[in-house]
Amino acid sequence: MNNNTRTTTIITGTSSGIGLDLARALLKKGGNVVINGRNSEKLSAVAAELDAEDRIASVAGNIGNSETGVALVRAAVRGFGRVDVLVNNAGTFAPKPFVDVTEEELDGYLHGNLRGTYLMTQAVVRQMKLQGDGGAIVNIGTVLINHAIGSFPASAPLVSKGGVHALTVSLAAELAADNIRVNMVAPGVVRTPLQGDDVDAYGGLALLNRVAESEEISEAVLYLIEAAFVTGHILPVDGGFITGRS
Ligand SMILES: NC(=O)c1ccc[n+]([C@@H]2O[C@H](COP(=O)([O-])OP(=O)(O)OC[C@H]3O[C@@H](n4cnc5c(N)ncnc54)[C@H](OP(=O)(O)O)[C@@H]3O)[C@@H](O)[C@H]2O)c1
């Protein structure tokens, strides 16, 4: 089969957690994926584990640096002829009281989470506009943007993610004329390496009284990739966390 006939998706932050699960799901559906993460050894191990050599391209690098986004697009075009979908998944997050956050930590979140998503998206949209037949972008946000927890202070990662929420709405409007749809999945707490081993302690935050599994976030991303009449939508996948208390 000619690789160029398959859907090609760039997923940032693919070496663990949600991004890795999504890469598995898209490969299972027969697509091509371009995977990414900062740590090249971790990324190579994941590429080998995914075991679909002719349908994977891999680019290590921090998305906060513009050359990483350009390289991911180049790898997609060289390997598979085009870019159909971008999933802006890469991100870091750790709670810390507001007054203790250092300038370096603040800059790190703004650089990786916000600037990285912005520049990655710019590189992909330039390519999608060249292709001229639309595309789909799905960003990964967080329900904490609209529902903060005083005992779980995370202002620095949240201001960076808040910018990605704003980018989602802004680009949905700007890019609609190009038939490029821009949506977001906003998870609650998900069982991934980012959350560590005590993740189940947060289960009680959700009406469903448990945390999410990565697959449940992937399902929502797959829906938004396919949903041809949905744009600018922020889809909470949070077990009822922002709905109310049981
Ligand atoms: N888990 C949750 O409860 C939860 C809840 C809400 C939102 N989210 C969001 O979901 C997304 C995925 O998180 P996860 O839970 O799956 O975490 P994870 O297991 O730690 O995976 C994060 C991935 O992103 C990569 N990454 C981080 N910063 C990067 C950067 N600047 N450039 C390139 N790659 C980068 C990491 O690899 P390297 O370290 O090698 O770069 C890794 O592959 C994040 O945006 C996170 O904020 C997670």
The ligand as a Gaussian input file, in Angstrom:
#p B3LYP/6-31G(d) Opt

LIG

0 1
 N       -2.075000      13.151000      33.200000
 C       -2.996000      14.049000      33.562000
 O       -3.648000      13.935000      34.631000
 C       -3.270000      15.241000      32.686000
 C       -4.379000      16.052000      33.002000
 C       -4.666000      17.156000      32.199000
 C       -3.853000      17.427000      31.107000
 N       -2.782000      16.620000      30.821000
 C       -1.970000      16.977000      29.667000
 O       -1.852000      15.869000      28.797000
 C       -0.647000      15.985000      28.037000
 C        0.104000      14.664000      28.094000
 O        0.464000      14.429000      29.434000
 P        0.710000      12.986000      30.056000
 O       -0.079000      12.929000      31.288000
 O        0.566000      11.940000      29.023000
 O        2.239000      13.176000      30.499000
 P        3.576000      12.354000      30.252000
 O        3.327000      10.886000      30.368000
 O        4.572000      13.003000      31.132000
 O        3.928000      12.634000      28.716000
 C        4.333000      13.914000      28.287000
 C        5.031000      13.755000      26.951000
 O        5.402000      15.049000      26.479000
 C        6.812000      15.098000      26.190000
 N        7.189000      16.502000      26.365000
 C        7.019000      17.302000      27.456000
 N        7.428000      18.554000      27.198000
 C        7.867000      18.553000      25.908000
 C        8.397000      19.553000      25.063000
 N        8.565000      20.823000      25.480000
 N        8.745000      19.206000      23.792000
 C        8.557000      17.939000      23.348000
 N        8.053000      16.952000      24.112000
 C        7.715000      17.255000      25.380000
 C        7.391000      14.044000      27.133000
 O        8.621000      13.492000      26.710000
 P       10.059000      14.106000      27.144000
 O       10.001000      14.263000      28.638000
 O       11.072000      13.144000      26.642000
 O       10.103000      15.420000      26.445000
 C        6.320000      12.960000      27.034000
 O        6.477000      12.227000      25.851000
 C        0.134000      17.159000      28.651000
 O       -0.054000      18.295000      27.846000
 C       -0.539000      17.343000      30.004000
 O       -0.453000      18.663000      30.488000
 C       -2.481000      15.535000      31.582000

